[in-house]
Amino acid sequence: MRISRRRFLRVAASSGVLASLPHRSWPLSPDDLQKKLAADPLRPQFHLLPAKNWMNDPNGPIYWKGAYHMFYQYNPNAAIWGDMHWAHAVSGDMIRWRHLPVALAPTPGWDDADGCFTGSAVDDHGIATILYTGVKSVTAERATLRDGHNNFREVQCLATSADPQLRGWTKWKQPVIQPPNDPTLAGFRDPFLWRQEDYWILGVASGHFKKGGCILLYRSRDLRGWEPLHELTSGHWSEKESINPVDSGEMWECPDFFPLGKKHVLLYSTAGSVLWESGEFDPKELKFHSERRGILDHGAYYAQKTQLDAHGNRILWGWIPEKRPDPDLIAAGWAGCMALPRVLTLSPAGELDMSVAAEGQSLRGESITWLPRPPDLDERTKFAMTMGIPNPCAELNWKGSASAHSFALEDKIGSWWSASVKPFGPNTSLLKVNGSEIEIPATAHQLHDFHIFVDASVVELIVDRRHAITTRIYRKADGPLYVRFDDKHAGNMTSLKVWSMQPISSDRLTT
């Protein structure tokens, strides 16, 4: 969960957000809202998103009885953060989704009365079981989450389902884990867990003020009674004061921990970054020793969560948040979507690699391929003019040398999305995407591989299967998007392939 978005609808209303909207932006009737969402050119066409309103963190993705189940944070009452439920969608391929009834909702008077926050789903001897964070408003002295708007006490809760389709869930009335009685505690949420010998091991995102983020470990034989252990690992705070301890590095959010290759990988979010670390895990001491680290995605990406697919591959999910203000979200009637599934692997050097799952190829339509032999300016121009992307809704893959070159998608107005690469030191290149810059290392074959998915207001880019930048673009394309090369360095482009992509819904409602 991102604390900056933890504002209930009633808080927004009391502060005048709703009242300040023009009349045309007031809530519409269900039929009118459905028509509006179906016609919204900024609404993605092949990313998972709710039929309406706000969504954020992926929760408890699980492959269960031949189907992929995705739960996610959801506000059923508005297109801004608040009143957190667990929405539920099901898919046969992780690409095409069908919405099911809400799985978890706050229960008045219980410890999740003010929200069912992020968590995980596991198979407990044939019983689907969810561990999630429940929150309830308390006095500041008892709160573990204090963000300037709310004083919440965070506890870990449990729910089970005997339904083969996971449509119905039964919640335990009492929390299974209470937070430590520690005045320096900077948060206590987002549980993940794994099975080790006769025990379940559970990690909770936490941290300590003026010290840094950490993961607290617990163990249990039955998922109900938990024994506190120690920290799996910890980090350092930025030494900058902040109301939000996540922003200052005093707390980690949305952690995940799993074996990959011959190592273990830890994912978490803190201090404005979504991070990965790889290293050794001591199964006896239950300690993680980090060896390598990096940024999971440099753009609009948060609340990472993984699962195993039907073939045992480690699949990464993430929330693509909005980059526009709350009044715009309320007017639009929707907010947020799920990133495409990415398959994670580990290089021999311990670097985290990723690529969009092959299932995404099932959406490919017509394709055009350009292989310049030799490059000819007239041929390039003619080719580019044939590559109009109408919606925009497309997948593109190209390769270019590590020396300078650029690539853009343009409409009648000008550049809509662009990427450029230029040398930056002896062993690195500078990658620039819509104004954001990151350094990327040189490759052994001196070519960079670019893979992007363009879907309305969302562009997911992965370079060399390692460096990801997800971008939000709120300018409606004026006509088709066309490929444009930098003529000066066009000879450095070695190949390009473009596929049109088929929407997963005829009306942008993803149902």
CORRA-V963466 format. One line per field, one symbol per residue. psi: psi as a letter, one per 30 degrees, with the letter a starting at -180 (. if undefined). A space follows every 50 residues. Layout:
psi=???
//
This chain:
psi=kjefgijleeeeefggeeffklefflklleeeeeeeefgjffklfgkkll flaklbkkkhkkjjhglkkkllkkjfflglklhkljlklklfggeklkkl lkekkkjkflfgfgkjalalkljihfkkkkklkkkkklleffkfjjgfel jkkklklkklkgkfghekkkkkeklfkllkijffkgliahklllkjbglk kkkkkalkkgdlllkkklllfggekkkkcakellaklfgkkkejfeefgf kklhlkklkjbgalkkklklhgljlkklakkjfefhkkjkellakekgbi klhkkllkafggkjkkllkjllhlleeeeeeeglkllkllkkkklklffg kkllkkkffffffkbllkkkjjjlkkeeeeeeeeffhkjeekjlkkklkl lflkllklkkafebkeklklklkilfglljkkjhfkklkkllleggkkkk jljkjcgkjkkkkggejkjkkkjgjkkialkkkkljeegfffkflkkkkl kklfkfggfh.
//
